[in-house]
């Protein structure tokens, strides 16, 4: 059994599946397989969002609940990383603020509140900047 610091290879999905369940493993795989350079800009466009798998290069359209879960994990992970690294926050805060603003309709109220509080300073919208203070 892997320890908590072990990263599994893409060929070891069954190991994770056995540890956390099929649904949870599918979400982990969706998160890990995201070609962010391609997918993130698509959140500013039409729905549903077409997702590109960085391992296969294939496009597909995940079900809405999966995209919502993907964005919840993405928001939590990115906000945590930025909270602990001022250089990352300065470098990526504005882009992440735009990403989460463009995908607001897919975020829970709690996730959006966290994004607007932490990233509101990067907004060009004065109402959002004030709301985050």
Helices and strands as residue ranges (DSSP letters): G 10-12, H 13-20, H 22-33, H 36-42, E 51-52, E 59-60, H 64-83, H 86-102, G 104-106, H 109-119, G 120-122, H 126-131
